[in-house]
Amino acid sequence: RLPPGITDKDGIFHSVTGSDRMQSGRKLVKKMKTFKGIAKSTKQPFKMLQGSLVGQNFGDFAFKQGVQLSLQYNTDRKRSKIIPPMTDASLEEDVDAIVKDDYQMLRVMTHIILIFKCLGLNLKDDYRSFARENFIVAYMDYLSRAGKQQILPLYASCLSPKRAVTCLGGQLPLIVDNTERVRIMRLMKQNQIDVLGVLGKQLQLILMDFATQQFGNVFPNLVILEESEKEKGTQSKCIRNNLLGNPITDDQRNLISGFEWYLLLDGHWQQTMATGVVLYKFFLRLSCLHGLAAGSELSRRVSFKGIWERKTKAILGQKDNLSEIVSEDHHGLVEVPRGLAETNNHNLGQRQTSLNQRSSTEQELLLEQSVTFRDFENLFRTFDAMEKWEHLIADENLGSGRYPTSSIAQKKAVRGAYREVEDSIQPLLYGWLQHPEDDEEALEFAQIRTACLPEVVLSYVHILGISARYVSRDLLIRSMDLLNTIAGGKSDIAASFVSSGRISELADSFAVLGTAALAATEKPGKSNPRLGIWSIKPPPTTEL
């Protein structure tokens, strides 16, 4: 029952009736805020909402509360990716804000806004509309954290197109199940939401967490080799322990998870390849901050082979096995570079193209469009193989002594680890990162080659020397083949050494291997590969 102070002739209801009926609702709410008996309760969230409905100013109420909601989501310590901070000089200082963790209020406000929108409330893409949409976005954030991602596309469809893309992009990292990912993308299509835009926005929002400005466009020089602990004070080096670095960060893991969405997206081949290249470049810039580990993880979880087998059915109308189209020898996947005539028959033939009779123009085009992506993937595969080799040498306490003793099992393990390094590094030796899209990318690729290739090649030469002790001394001759390749102009590696100022290191490394080859005395076993150099004898002396 209402108290007498409200209903008598001097009360609130009496003062707002009569000729003032058009403004009676707002006057009633205003007077109730000053009435001692109920003034306190009018500041409760649901009472404030009720007052805006009675006073017929819900639109203004939702706008002001939306601004306040944005301020709650953005503090000095943390900035929201989906609700940016907003300020408005027209807001009164005494506006009572709805707490963002009041999920019941968020739910009610969201659905009232949607009802008003259906009834014709002006929610166009303007500043006030953006503030009101903060409630829908905040409620979607709550639903996502509550595991209700399947209904997010429906609510996102009620937002402005750009806001829908941003909001969904901020929620996708929480979805890790592939079945659920496919369902979400299907729902986005049904609700006419830009799926590709959402996937791109997801990665963009994650990248905002990195202080990329401190790195700029510079690619730091790789550090694979370090001074040997056993031979300090000498120039002897070894593969750095824990080459790939510590476990990747949550943000790096989210970037990889975000790229996995492209694997499930039918078509969009070029966008997928371009996005992968962007991530590989980013991880290279962070090589001193677990970036190598993140790039290696990316190459395993979203490999080119997996992308090919997943997407070719939608693009070509049939599911093609990559091994049936591109030749595979003991060096693994052979790159198909642009300009097939440029391969020049590189003796080893690791970079030559071998499309079979089933190959088509479309397949060749897909391979050409992916050449840079595969170049970066091969680089990180090489890092992975080198770290595995280093772990084997360290765990077995190998690598010390000129003529170390080892068991047959150890020799077999070293042979396998070396073979993996050899397989992965071959694509890096011929035409690596030689197909930029424009002049700007050409300069960027030149910088990457200078930062990466010298250290990779020197590390490979080191691995050759150590592995030759256990596998076969004939491996030492492979370094001479590599030197011949570099000096013969069949590779751009020499230019990278010159631009990095490390050409003397290259000469010293090959000199060490050459000396070791000349000093080798062991006879190759029957099971060891032979290159024939050890059986060369001087021709017999002829008398004139």
C-alpha positions as CSV (number, residue, x, y, z in Angstrom):
1,R,0.0,0.0,0.0
2,L,1.3,3.4,-0.9
3,P,2.0,5.8,2.0
4,P,-0.3,8.8,2.4
5,G,2.5,11.2,1.5
6,I,2.2,9.9,-2.1
7,T,-1.5,9.9,-2.6
8,D,-2.8,13.0,-0.7
9,K,-3.4,16.3,-2.2
10,D,0.1,17.5,-1.6
11,G,1.6,14.2,-2.7
12,I,3.5,13.2,-5.8
13,F,0.6,11.7,-7.8
14,H,-1.6,14.8,-7.2
15,S,1.1,17.2,-8.5
16,V,1.6,15.4,-11.8
17,T,-1.9,14.9,-12.9
18,G,-4.3,17.2,-14.8
19,S,-3.1,19.3,-17.7
20,D,0.5,18.0,-17.4
21,R,-0.2,14.4,-18.4
22,M,2.4,14.4,-21.2
23,Q,5.2,15.1,-18.7
24,S,3.6,13.3,-15.7
25,G,5.8,10.2,-16.1
26,R,9.0,12.1,-15.9
27,K,7.8,14.4,-13.1
28,L,6.6,11.4,-11.2
29,V,10.0,9.7,-11.4
30,K,11.8,13.0,-10.5
31,K,9.7,13.6,-7.4
32,M,10.0,10.0,-6.3
33,K,13.8,10.5,-6.2
34,T,13.4,13.3,-3.7
35,F,10.8,11.5,-1.5
36,K,12.5,10.3,1.7
37,G,10.6,7.1,2.0
38,I,11.7,5.7,-1.4
39,A,14.5,7.9,-2.7
40,K,17.1,5.3,-1.8
41,S,15.4,2.5,-3.7
42,T,15.2,4.6,-6.9
43,K,18.9,4.2,-7.3
44,Q,18.7,0.4,-7.6
45,P,19.4,-0.8,-11.1
46,F,16.0,-2.2,-11.9
47,K,14.3,0.8,-10.3
48,M,16.3,3.1,-12.5
49,L,15.3,1.0,-15.5
50,Q,11.7,1.1,-14.4
51,G,11.9,4.9,-14.0
52,S,13.3,5.3,-17.6
53,L,10.4,3.3,-19.0
54,V,7.8,5.2,-17.0
55,G,9.4,8.5,-17.9
56,Q,9.6,7.5,-21.5
57,N,13.3,8.3,-21.8
58,F,14.8,4.8,-22.0
59,G,16.9,5.8,-25.1
60,D,18.7,8.5,-23.1
61,F,19.0,6.2,-20.1
62,A,20.5,3.4,-22.1
63,F,23.0,5.8,-23.8
64,K,24.2,7.2,-20.5
65,Q,24.5,3.8,-18.9
66,G,26.3,2.5,-22.0
67,V,28.9,5.2,-21.5
68,Q,29.3,4.4,-17.9
69,L,29.6,0.7,-18.8
70,S,32.5,1.4,-21.1
71,L,34.3,3.2,-18.3
72,Q,33.9,0.1,-16.1
73,Y,35.3,-2.1,-18.8
74,N,38.3,0.2,-19.2
75,T,40.5,1.0,-16.2
76,D,44.1,2.2,-15.8
77,R,45.2,-1.4,-15.5
78,K,43.3,-3.0,-18.3
79,R,41.7,-2.0,-21.6
80,S,38.8,-3.9,-23.2
81,K,39.2,-5.1,-26.7
82,I,35.5,-5.2,-27.4
83,I,34.2,-2.1,-25.5
84,P,36.4,0.9,-26.0
85,P,36.4,3.8,-23.4
86,M,33.8,6.5,-24.1
87,T,33.4,9.9,-22.5
88,D,30.6,12.5,-22.9
89,A,30.5,16.0,-21.5
90,S,26.7,16.0,-21.4
91,L,26.6,13.3,-18.7
92,E,25.8,14.5,-15.2
93,E,28.3,13.7,-12.6
94,D,25.8,12.0,-10.4
95,V,24.8,9.4,-12.9
96,D,24.4,6.1,-11.1
97,A,26.2,3.4,-13.1
98,I,24.9,-0.2,-13.5
99,V,27.5,-2.6,-12.4
100,K,28.9,-4.6,-15.3
101,D,28.9,-7.8,-13.3
102,D,25.1,-7.6,-12.7
103,Y,24.4,-10.2,-15.3
104,Q,20.6,-10.1,-14.7
105,M,20.5,-6.4,-15.4
106,L,22.7,-6.9,-18.6
107,R,20.3,-9.5,-19.8
108,V,17.2,-7.4,-19.2
109,M,18.8,-4.3,-20.7
110,T,20.0,-6.2,-23.8
111,H,16.6,-7.6,-24.6
112,I,14.7,-4.3,-23.9
113,I,17.1,-2.7,-26.4
114,L,16.4,-5.4,-28.9
115,I,12.6,-5.0,-28.4
116,F,12.8,-1.3,-28.9
117,K,14.9,-1.8,-32.0
118,C,12.3,-4.0,-33.4
119,L,9.7,-1.4,-32.6
120,G,11.6,1.3,-34.4
121,L,13.9,2.9,-31.8
122,N,16.6,4.9,-33.5
123,L,19.7,2.6,-33.2
124,K,21.6,3.7,-36.2
125,D,25.3,3.6,-36.4
126,D,26.1,6.7,-34.5
127,Y,27.7,7.6,-31.2
128,R,24.6,7.2,-29.0
129,S,23.7,3.9,-30.7
130,F,27.3,2.7,-30.1
131,A,27.0,3.4,-26.4
132,R,23.6,1.5,-26.2
133,E,25.2,-1.5,-28.0
134,N,27.7,-1.8,-25.2
135,F,25.0,-3.7,-23.2
136,I,24.6,-6.2,-26.0
137,V,28.4,-6.7,-26.3
138,A,28.8,-7.0,-22.5
139,Y,26.0,-9.6,-22.4
140,M,27.7,-11.5,-25.2
141,D,30.9,-11.4,-23.3
142,Y,29.1,-13.0,-20.3
143,L,27.5,-15.7,-22.5
144,S,30.9,-16.5,-24.0
145,R,32.5,-17.0,-20.6
146,A,29.5,-19.1,-19.6
147,G,30.1,-21.4,-22.5
148,K,27.1,-20.3,-24.6
149,Q,29.1,-19.5,-27.7
150,Q,26.6,-21.0,-30.1
151,I,24.2,-18.2,-29.6
152,L,26.7,-15.4,-30.0
153,P,26.2,-15.0,-33.8
154,L,22.5,-14.4,-33.3
155,Y,23.1,-11.5,-30.9
156,A,26.0,-10.2,-33.0
157,S,23.6,-9.9,-35.9
158,C,21.7,-7.2,-33.9
159,L,24.8,-5.0,-33.8
160,S,26.2,-2.8,-36.5
161,P,28.2,-4.8,-39.0
162,K,31.6,-3.4,-37.8
163,R,30.7,-3.9,-34.2
164,A,29.6,-7.5,-34.8
165,V,32.9,-8.3,-36.4
166,T,34.9,-6.8,-33.5
167,C,32.7,-8.4,-30.8
168,L,32.9,-11.9,-32.3
169,G,36.6,-11.6,-33.1
170,G,37.2,-10.9,-29.4
171,Q,35.3,-14.1,-28.3
172,L,36.7,-16.6,-30.8
173,P,39.9,-17.4,-28.8
174,L,37.7,-19.1,-26.1
175,I,36.5,-21.7,-28.7
176,V,39.0,-24.4,-29.2
177,D,36.9,-27.4,-30.3
178,N,36.9,-27.8,-34.1
179,T,33.3,-29.1,-34.2
180,E,32.2,-26.0,-32.3
181,R,34.3,-23.8,-34.6
182,V,32.6,-25.1,-37.7
183,R,29.2,-24.6,-36.1
184,I,30.0,-21.0,-35.2
185,M,31.1,-20.2,-38.7
186,R,28.0,-21.7,-40.2
187,L,25.8,-19.6,-37.8
188,M,27.8,-16.5,-38.8
189,K,27.0,-17.2,-42.4
190,Q,23.4,-17.7,-41.7
191,N,23.2,-14.4,-39.9
192,Q,25.0,-12.6,-42.7
193,I,28.2,-11.8,-40.7
194,D,31.5,-11.4,-42.5
195,V,33.3,-14.6,-41.4
196,L,36.6,-13.8,-42.9
197,G,36.5,-10.3,-41.3
198,V,35.8,-11.9,-37.9
199,L,38.8,-14.3,-38.3
200,G,41.1,-11.4,-39.2
201,K,39.8,-9.2,-36.4
202,Q,40.5,-12.0,-33.9
203,L,44.2,-12.1,-34.8
204,Q,44.3,-8.3,-34.9
205,L,42.9,-8.0,-31.4
206,I,45.4,-10.6,-30.1
207,L,48.3,-8.7,-31.7
208,M,47.2,-5.6,-29.8
209,D,48.5,-7.3,-26.6
210,F,52.0,-7.3,-27.9
211,A,54.3,-4.2,-27.6
212,T,55.1,-4.4,-31.3
213,Q,56.4,-0.9,-31.5
214,Q,59.5,-1.8,-29.6
215,F,60.5,-4.2,-32.5
216,G,59.3,-2.1,-35.4
217,N,60.1,-3.7,-38.8
218,V,63.5,-5.0,-37.6
219,F,64.2,-8.7,-37.7
220,P,66.9,-9.5,-35.1
221,N,69.8,-11.7,-36.1
222,L,69.2,-15.4,-35.2
223,V,71.4,-16.9,-32.5
224,I,71.7,-20.6,-32.9
225,L,75.3,-21.2,-32.1
226,E,76.9,-20.3,-28.8
227,E,80.3,-20.7,-27.2
228,S,80.9,-24.3,-26.1
229,E,80.9,-24.8,-22.3
230,K,83.4,-27.6,-22.7
231,E,85.8,-25.5,-24.8
232,K,85.5,-22.0,-23.3
233,G,88.2,-19.5,-24.5
234,T,88.3,-21.1,-27.9
235,Q,86.4,-20.3,-31.1
236,S,84.6,-23.6,-30.9
237,K,80.8,-23.2,-30.9
238,C,77.9,-25.5,-30.5
239,I,74.1,-25.5,-31.0
240,R,72.5,-23.4,-28.3
241,N,70.8,-25.4,-25.6
242,N,67.0,-25.0,-25.7
243,L,67.2,-23.4,-29.1
244,L,63.4,-22.8,-29.5
245,G,63.2,-21.1,-26.1
246,N,60.8,-21.6,-23.2
247,P,57.1,-22.5,-23.6
248,I,55.1,-20.1,-25.7
249,T,52.9,-17.4,-24.1
250,D,49.1,-17.5,-23.9
251,D,48.9,-14.7,-26.5
252,Q,51.2,-16.6,-28.9
253,R,49.1,-19.7,-28.3
254,N,45.9,-17.7,-29.1
255,L,47.5,-16.5,-32.4
256,I,48.1,-20.1,-33.4
257,S,44.6,-21.1,-32.3
258,G,43.2,-18.2,-34.3
259,F,45.0,-19.3,-37.4
260,E,43.5,-22.8,-37.0
261,W,40.1,-21.3,-37.9
262,Y,41.4,-20.6,-41.4
263,L,42.1,-24.4,-41.8
264,L,38.3,-25.0,-41.3
265,L,37.2,-22.2,-43.6
266,D,36.3,-23.5,-47.1
267,G,38.2,-21.7,-49.9
268,H,40.0,-18.3,-49.2
269,W,43.3,-19.8,-50.2
270,Q,45.2,-16.6,-50.7
271,Q,43.9,-15.0,-47.5
272,T,45.0,-18.1,-45.6
273,M,48.5,-18.1,-47.0
274,A,48.9,-14.4,-46.5
275,T,47.7,-14.6,-42.9
276,G,50.1,-17.4,-42.2
277,V,53.0,-15.4,-43.6
278,V,52.1,-12.5,-41.3
279,L,52.2,-14.7,-38.3
280,Y,55.5,-16.3,-39.2
281,K,57.1,-12.8,-39.7
282,F,55.7,-11.7,-36.4
283,F,57.2,-14.7,-34.6
284,L,60.5,-14.1,-36.2
285,R,60.5,-10.6,-34.9
286,L,59.9,-12.1,-31.4
287,S,62.7,-14.6,-31.8
288,C,64.2,-13.4,-28.5
289,L,60.8,-13.8,-26.7
290,H,59.8,-17.4,-27.4
291,G,59.0,-16.5,-31.0
292,L,60.9,-19.5,-32.4
293,A,59.0,-21.9,-30.3
294,A,55.7,-20.3,-31.4
295,G,56.6,-20.4,-35.0
296,S,57.6,-24.1,-34.6
297,E,54.3,-24.8,-33.0
298,L,52.5,-23.1,-35.8
299,S,54.3,-25.1,-38.4
300,R,53.2,-28.3,-36.7
301,R,49.6,-27.4,-35.9
302,V,48.7,-25.7,-39.2
303,S,51.1,-27.2,-41.7
304,F,50.9,-26.6,-45.5
305,K,50.2,-30.3,-46.1
306,G,47.2,-30.1,-43.7
307,I,45.9,-26.9,-45.3
308,W,46.2,-28.5,-48.8
309,E,44.4,-31.6,-47.9
310,R,41.6,-29.7,-46.1
311,K,41.0,-27.0,-48.7
312,T,41.5,-28.5,-52.1
313,K,38.2,-30.3,-52.2
314,A,36.3,-26.9,-51.8
315,I,38.6,-25.1,-54.3
316,L,39.3,-27.7,-56.9
317,G,36.2,-29.8,-56.5
318,Q,38.2,-32.9,-55.4
319,K,40.4,-33.8,-52.5
320,D,44.0,-34.1,-53.7
321,N,46.7,-35.8,-51.8
322,L,49.7,-33.5,-51.9
323,S,52.2,-36.4,-52.3
324,E,50.5,-37.3,-55.5
325,I,51.0,-33.8,-57.0
326,V,54.3,-32.7,-55.7
327,S,57.3,-35.0,-55.6
328,E,58.5,-36.3,-52.3
329,D,62.0,-37.7,-52.0
330,H,64.2,-38.3,-49.0
331,H,64.3,-34.5,-48.6
332,G,60.6,-34.2,-47.9
333,L,58.3,-31.8,-49.6
334,V,60.1,-30.2,-52.6
335,E,59.3,-26.5,-53.1
336,V,57.6,-25.5,-56.3
337,P,59.1,-22.0,-56.9
338,R,57.7,-19.4,-59.3
339,G,59.5,-19.5,-62.6
340,L,60.2,-23.2,-63.1
341,A,63.1,-22.4,-65.4
342,E,64.9,-20.7,-62.6
343,T,65.7,-23.9,-60.8
344,N,68.7,-24.5,-63.2
345,N,69.0,-28.2,-62.3
346,H,70.7,-27.8,-58.9
347,N,72.5,-31.2,-58.9
348,L,70.8,-32.2,-55.7
349,G,67.5,-31.4,-57.2
350,Q,65.7,-30.6,-54.0
351,R,64.0,-27.5,-55.4
352,Q,62.9,-28.9,-58.7
353,T,59.2,-29.2,-59.6
354,S,57.8,-32.6,-60.5
355,L,54.1,-32.2,-61.2
356,N,52.6,-35.5,-62.4
357,Q,50.1,-36.0,-65.2
358,R,47.2,-35.1,-62.9
359,S,48.5,-31.6,-62.2
360,S,46.4,-28.8,-63.6
361,T,46.8,-25.0,-63.9
362,E,44.7,-24.5,-60.8
363,Q,47.0,-26.8,-58.8
364,E,50.1,-25.0,-60.0
365,L,48.5,-21.7,-59.1
366,L,47.7,-22.8,-55.6
367,L,51.3,-24.0,-55.2
368,E,52.7,-20.7,-56.5
369,Q,50.5,-18.7,-54.2
370,S,51.8,-20.7,-51.2
371,V,55.5,-20.5,-52.0
372,T,56.3,-17.8,-49.3
373,F,54.2,-19.6,-46.7
374,R,56.1,-22.8,-47.3
375,D,59.4,-21.0,-47.2
376,F,58.7,-19.8,-43.7
377,E,57.4,-23.2,-42.7
378,N,60.6,-24.8,-43.9
379,L,62.7,-22.4,-41.8
380,F,60.9,-23.3,-38.6
381,R,61.0,-27.0,-39.5
382,T,64.8,-26.6,-39.7
383,F,64.9,-25.0,-36.2
384,D,62.9,-27.9,-34.9
385,A,65.2,-30.5,-36.4
386,M,68.3,-28.7,-35.2
387,E,67.0,-28.6,-31.6
388,K,66.2,-32.3,-31.8
389,W,69.7,-33.0,-33.0
390,E,71.2,-30.9,-30.2
391,H,69.1,-32.7,-27.6
392,L,70.2,-36.1,-28.8
393,I,73.9,-35.1,-28.7
394,A,73.5,-33.6,-25.2
395,D,71.5,-36.5,-23.8
396,E,73.8,-39.1,-25.1
397,N,76.9,-37.1,-24.0
398,L,78.1,-37.1,-27.6
399,G,80.0,-34.4,-29.5
400,S,83.2,-34.4,-27.5
401,G,86.4,-36.0,-28.6
402,R,87.9,-36.3,-32.0
403,Y,87.2,-40.0,-32.3
404,P,84.3,-40.7,-29.9
405,T,83.1,-44.2,-29.2
406,S,79.4,-44.9,-29.5
407,S,77.1,-47.8,-29.7
408,I,75.3,-49.0,-32.9
409,A,72.1,-47.6,-31.4
410,Q,73.6,-44.2,-30.8
411,K,75.0,-44.1,-34.3
412,K,71.6,-44.9,-35.8
413,A,70.0,-42.2,-33.7
414,V,72.5,-39.6,-34.8
415,R,72.1,-40.7,-38.4
416,G,68.3,-40.2,-38.1
417,A,68.6,-36.8,-36.4
418,Y,71.1,-35.6,-39.0
419,R,68.9,-36.8,-41.9
420,E,66.0,-34.8,-40.5
421,V,68.2,-31.7,-40.4
422,E,69.4,-32.3,-43.9
423,D,65.8,-32.8,-45.2
424,S,64.5,-29.6,-43.7
425,I,67.4,-27.3,-44.6
426,Q,67.6,-28.2,-48.4
427,P,64.7,-25.8,-49.4
428,L,66.5,-23.0,-47.6
429,L,69.6,-23.3,-49.8
430,Y,68.0,-22.5,-53.2
431,G,65.8,-19.5,-53.8
432,W,64.5,-19.1,-50.3
433,L,62.2,-16.0,-49.9
434,Q,62.7,-14.9,-53.5
435,H,59.1,-14.2,-54.4
436,P,57.9,-11.0,-52.8
437,E,54.6,-9.4,-53.7
438,D,56.0,-5.9,-54.1
439,D,59.2,-3.8,-53.6
440,E,58.5,-3.2,-50.0
441,E,58.3,-6.9,-49.3
442,A,61.4,-7.5,-51.4
443,L,63.4,-5.3,-49.0
444,E,61.8,-7.1,-46.0
445,F,62.8,-10.5,-47.4
446,A,66.3,-9.3,-48.0
447,Q,66.6,-8.3,-44.3
448,I,65.2,-11.7,-43.2
449,R,67.6,-13.6,-45.3
450,T,70.5,-11.6,-43.9
451,A,69.2,-12.2,-40.3
452,C,68.6,-15.9,-40.8
453,L,70.6,-17.6,-43.5
454,P,74.2,-17.1,-42.3
455,E,73.4,-18.5,-38.8
456,V,71.4,-21.4,-40.3
457,V,74.2,-22.4,-42.7
458,L,76.9,-22.1,-40.1
459,S,74.8,-24.3,-37.8
460,Y,74.3,-26.8,-40.5
461,V,78.1,-27.0,-41.2
462,H,78.6,-27.5,-37.4
463,I,76.1,-30.4,-37.4
464,L,77.8,-31.9,-40.5
465,G,81.1,-32.0,-38.7
466,I,79.8,-33.6,-35.5
467,S,77.5,-36.1,-37.3
468,A,80.4,-37.2,-39.5
469,R,82.1,-38.7,-36.4
470,Y,79.2,-41.1,-36.0
471,V,77.6,-41.6,-39.4
472,S,80.3,-41.5,-42.0
473,R,83.3,-39.4,-42.8
474,D,81.9,-39.1,-46.3
475,L,79.5,-36.5,-44.7
476,L,82.4,-34.1,-44.6
477,I,82.4,-34.1,-48.4
478,R,78.9,-32.8,-48.4
479,S,80.2,-29.6,-46.9
480,M,82.3,-29.3,-50.0
481,D,79.2,-29.7,-52.2
482,L,77.5,-26.9,-50.2
483,L,80.6,-24.7,-50.6
484,N,80.5,-25.4,-54.3
485,T,76.8,-24.4,-54.4
486,I,77.4,-21.2,-52.6
487,A,80.5,-20.2,-54.6
488,G,79.0,-21.3,-57.9
489,G,76.2,-18.7,-57.7
490,K,73.5,-21.3,-57.5
491,S,72.3,-19.9,-54.3
492,D,71.8,-16.4,-52.7
493,I,73.5,-17.5,-49.5
494,A,76.8,-15.8,-50.3
495,A,75.0,-12.4,-50.6
496,S,73.5,-12.9,-47.2
497,F,76.9,-13.6,-45.7
498,V,78.4,-10.5,-47.3
499,S,75.6,-8.2,-46.2
500,S,75.8,-9.6,-42.6
501,G,79.6,-9.2,-42.5
502,R,80.1,-12.9,-41.7
503,I,81.8,-14.2,-44.8
504,S,85.0,-14.8,-42.8
505,E,83.1,-17.1,-40.4
506,L,81.9,-19.1,-43.4
507,A,85.4,-19.5,-44.7
508,D,86.7,-20.6,-41.3
509,S,83.9,-23.2,-40.8
510,F,84.6,-24.8,-44.2
511,A,88.4,-24.7,-43.5
512,V,87.8,-26.7,-40.3
513,L,85.7,-29.3,-42.1
514,G,88.3,-29.5,-44.9
515,T,91.0,-30.1,-42.4
516,A,88.9,-32.8,-40.8
517,A,88.3,-34.4,-44.1
518,L,92.0,-34.6,-44.9
519,A,92.8,-36.0,-41.5
520,A,90.1,-38.7,-41.5
521,T,91.7,-42.1,-41.4
522,E,88.8,-44.5,-40.8
523,K,87.6,-46.8,-43.6
524,P,84.0,-46.4,-44.5
525,G,81.9,-49.5,-43.6
526,K,79.8,-51.4,-46.0
527,S,76.6,-49.9,-44.7
528,N,77.9,-46.3,-44.9
529,P,77.2,-44.2,-48.0
530,R,80.3,-43.6,-50.2
531,L,81.1,-40.7,-52.4
532,G,84.2,-42.4,-53.8
533,I,86.7,-39.8,-52.7
534,W,88.5,-42.1,-50.3
535,S,89.3,-44.6,-53.1
536,I,91.0,-42.1,-55.4
537,K,94.6,-43.0,-56.1
538,P,97.2,-41.0,-58.1
539,P,97.7,-42.2,-61.7
540,P,100.6,-44.5,-62.3
541,T,103.9,-42.8,-63.3
542,T,104.5,-43.0,-67.0
543,E,107.9,-42.9,-68.6
544,L,108.5,-40.5,-71.4
